[in-house]
Amino acid sequence: MLPVVADLARQAADSTQVILTTHSPQFLDAFGVEFPTTTVAEWRDGKTELSVLDGDELGRWLKDYSLGSLLRSSELEGMA
């Protein structure tokens, strides 16, 4: 079902802003090679900080790893 939801989100994003949040590596992997804009939320000094990951750096990682595997390995937080 996750690939269907990812595909529907991609289609909706053609005409409106779509914001999804997940802790599911499988859902992230459902986006395939067309990865979405990726924002990492981290708890620091008593507050939540959001960081949009740089497309170039993320793209280099995605040549060898899926977005879900980067989430599982905690590498996404290291890029923030």
C-alpha positions in Angstrom: 0.0 0.0 0.0 2.9 2.4 0.7 3.9 2.7 -3.0 0.3 3.7 -3.8 0.3 6.4 -1.1 3.7 7.7 -2.4 2.4 7.8 -5.9 -0.8 9.7 -4.9 1.3 12.1 -2.9 3.5 12.7 -6.0 0.4 13.3 -8.1 -1.1 15.7 -5.6 2.2 17.6 -5.4 1.8 18.7 -9.0 -1.1 21.0 -8.0 -0.7 21.7 -4.3 1.8 21.5 -1.5 1.9 18.1 0.2 3.5 17.6 3.6 4.0 14.1 5.0 5.7 12.9 8.1 6.9 9.4 8.8 9.1 7.2 10.8 8.8 4.4 8.2 11.8 3.6 6.1 9.5 1.4 3.9 7.4 4.5 3.2 10.5 6.6 2.2 11.7 3.8 0.0 8.3 3.7 -1.8 9.2 7.0 -3.4 11.9 5.2 -5.4 14.5 7.3 -7.2 12.3 10.5 -7.2 12.9 11.4 -3.6 10.9 14.2 -2.0 12.2 17.3 -0.4 13.5 15.9 2.9 13.4 17.7 6.2 14.9 16.3 9.4 13.4 17.2 12.7 15.7 17.1 15.7 15.3 17.9 19.4 18.0 20.3 20.5 18.3 22.4 23.7 14.6 21.9 24.5 13.2 22.8 21.1 12.5 21.1 17.8 14.7 22.2 14.9 13.9 21.5 11.3 16.5 21.3 8.6 15.9 20.8 4.9 18.6 18.5 3.5 20.8 19.9 0.7 19.8 18.2 -2.5 23.3 17.7 -3.7 24.6 16.0 -0.6 21.5 13.9 -0.3 21.8 13.0 -4.0 25.3 11.7 -3.5 24.2 9.5 -0.7 21.2 8.3 -2.7 23.5 6.9 -5.4 24.5 4.1 -3.0 21.6 4.0 -0.4 17.9 4.3 -0.3 16.2 7.1 1.7 14.8 4.5 4.0 18.2 2.9 4.7 19.6 6.4 5.5 16.8 6.8 8.0 17.5 3.4 9.6 21.2 4.2 9.9 20.6 7.7 11.4 22.7 9.3 8.6 19.9 11.7 7.8 20.3 13.4 11.2 24.0 13.7 10.5 23.3 15.7 7.3 21.0 18.2 9.1 
